[in-house]
């Protein structure tokens, strides 16, 4: 069976601004690039929440749909919605089969939710999250830039993703960028 995977999604929070970006590459069987312009960052909750996903495309979109339903159920309360999504992901037989992970953020809080139902919120002094095959490269670049420059969240995300695309063969420089 053909397997589609690999991506890079990066979120940076700085000076009251939140920026999330993903590359556009979709790779099949770790040998073939089948698409260069996929959109892996989306807005939810009337545009007030950013969601980035990595893993199987259909699985990630299924999670996005579930997250939107949770946000609606809990009146766009992000923390409550992701906690309930993580609980469902861990206990629901169909959800447990999904091979994806997501980063979710509003203006004040960010969360990482993975396929095992793990839920993590970064420390306040580390306002960066990254997922996917190029996550380590993008994360390292973003940490260096946030510590040693006055760049905005958007500038840090763009430069970090550019660096990741130069190192990770599963990451390209066709970015989708969203800011709050």
C-alpha positions in Angstrom: 0.0 0.0 0.0 1.3 3.5 -0.9 2.0 5.6 2.2 1.9 9.4 2.1 3.8 11.1 4.9 6.3 13.7 6.0 6.1 17.4 6.4 7.2 20.3 8.6 4.9 22.5 10.6 6.3 25.3 12.9 4.6 27.6 15.3 6.2 30.7 16.9 4.7 33.0 19.5 6.4 36.4 20.0 5.4 39.9 21.3 1.6 39.1 21.2 1.8 37.6 17.7 1.4 33.9 16.7 2.6 32.6 13.3 2.3 29.1 12.0 3.7 27.7 8.7 3.9 24.4 6.9 5.7 23.3 3.8 3.7 22.1 0.9 5.5 18.8 0.0 3.7 15.4 0.0 5.9 12.4 -0.3 4.8 8.9 -1.2 6.7 5.9 0.2 9.6 8.1 1.1 10.9 8.1 -2.5 8.6 10.2 -4.6 7.3 13.8 -4.3 3.7 13.7 -5.5 2.7 17.3 -4.6 4.5 20.5 -3.8 1.7 22.9 -2.8 -0.4 21.1 -0.1 -2.1 23.2 2.5 -1.3 21.8 6.0 -2.2 24.9 8.1 -5.8 25.9 8.4 -7.9 28.3 10.4 -10.8 27.2 12.7 -13.3 28.9 15.0 -14.1 31.8 12.7 -10.4 32.3 11.9 -9.3 32.7 15.5 -7.5 29.4 15.9 -4.6 28.0 13.8 -4.3 24.3 13.2 -1.3 22.6 11.6 -1.1 18.9 10.9 1.4 16.3 9.9 1.0 12.6 9.0 -1.5 10.9 6.8 -3.5 13.6 4.9 -6.9 12.0 5.3 -6.2 11.2 9.0 -5.1 14.8 9.6 -8.3 16.2 8.0 -10.4 13.8 10.0 -8.7 15.2 13.2 -9.3 18.8 11.9 -13.0 18.0 11.5 -13.2 16.5 15.0 -11.4 19.5 16.5 -13.8 21.9 14.8 -16.7 19.9 16.3 -15.1 20.1 19.7 -14.5 23.9 19.3 -18.2 24.3 18.4 -19.3 22.1 21.3 -17.2 24.1 23.8 -17.9 27.6 22.4 -14.4 28.0 20.9 -12.7 27.2 24.3 -9.4 25.9 22.8 -8.0 24.3 25.9 -11.3 22.4 26.7 -11.6 21.3 23.0 -8.1 19.9 22.7 -8.4 18.1 26.1 -11.6 16.4 24.9 -10.1 15.6 21.5 -7.1 14.0 23.2 -9.4 11.9 25.4 -11.5 10.8 22.4 -8.3 10.0 20.4 -7.1 7.8 23.2 -10.3 5.9 23.8 -12.2 5.9 20.5 -11.4 2.7 18.5 -11.5 4.5 15.0 -9.6 7.6 16.2 -6.8 5.4 17.6 -6.0 4.2 14.1 -5.3 7.7 12.8 -1.7 8.4 12.0 -1.3 12.1 12.4 -0.5 14.8 14.9 -1.6 18.5 15.2 -0.5 21.8 16.6 -3.3 24.1 17.6 -3.0 27.7 18.7 -5.1 30.8 19.5 -3.7 34.2 20.5 -2.7 33.1 24.0 -2.3 29.3 24.1 -0.7 26.6 22.0 -1.0 22.8 22.2 0.5 19.7 20.6 -1.8 16.7 20.2 -0.5 13.3 19.0 -1.9 10.0 17.8 -1.5 8.4 21.1 -3.7 10.9 22.7 -0.8 12.8 24.2 -1.5 16.5 24.9 1.3 19.0 25.6 1.4 22.7 26.1 4.8 24.4 25.8 6.3 26.3 28.7 5.7 30.1 28.6 9.4 30.7 28.1 9.5 28.4 25.1 6.8 29.7 22.7 7.8 27.3 19.8 6.2 24.1 18.6 7.2 22.0 15.6 6.0 18.7 14.2 6.8 16.5 11.2 9.9 15.2 9.6 11.7 18.5 9.5 10.5 19.6 13.0 14.0 19.3 14.6 15.6 21.5 11.9 12.9 24.2 12.1 12.8 24.1 15.9 16.5 24.5 16.2 16.6 27.4 13.8 13.6 29.1 15.5 15.2 28.7 18.9 18.4 30.3 17.7 16.5 33.2 16.1 14.2 33.9 19.0 17.2 34.0 21.4 19.6 36.0 19.3 17.5 38.4 17.2 14.6 40.9 17.4 12.8 39.3 14.5 9.0 39.1 14.5 7.2 35.7 14.9 6.4 35.8 11.2 10.1 36.5 10.2 11.3 33.7 12.5 8.9 31.2 11.0 9.8 32.1 7.4 13.5 31.9 8.0 13.3 28.7 10.1 11.2 27.0 7.5 13.6 28.1 4.8 16.5 26.6 6.7 14.5 23.3 7.3 13.8 23.1 3.6 17.5 23.2 2.9 18.2 20.3 5.2 15.2 18.0 5.3 14.5 16.1 2.0 10.8 15.8 3.0 10.4 19.6 3.4 10.1 22.1 0.6 10.0 25.9 0.5 6.4 26.3 -0.7 5.0 27.6 2.5 1.5 28.1 3.9 1.7 30.8 6.5 -1.0 32.0 8.9 -0.8 34.7 11.6 -2.9 35.8 14.5 
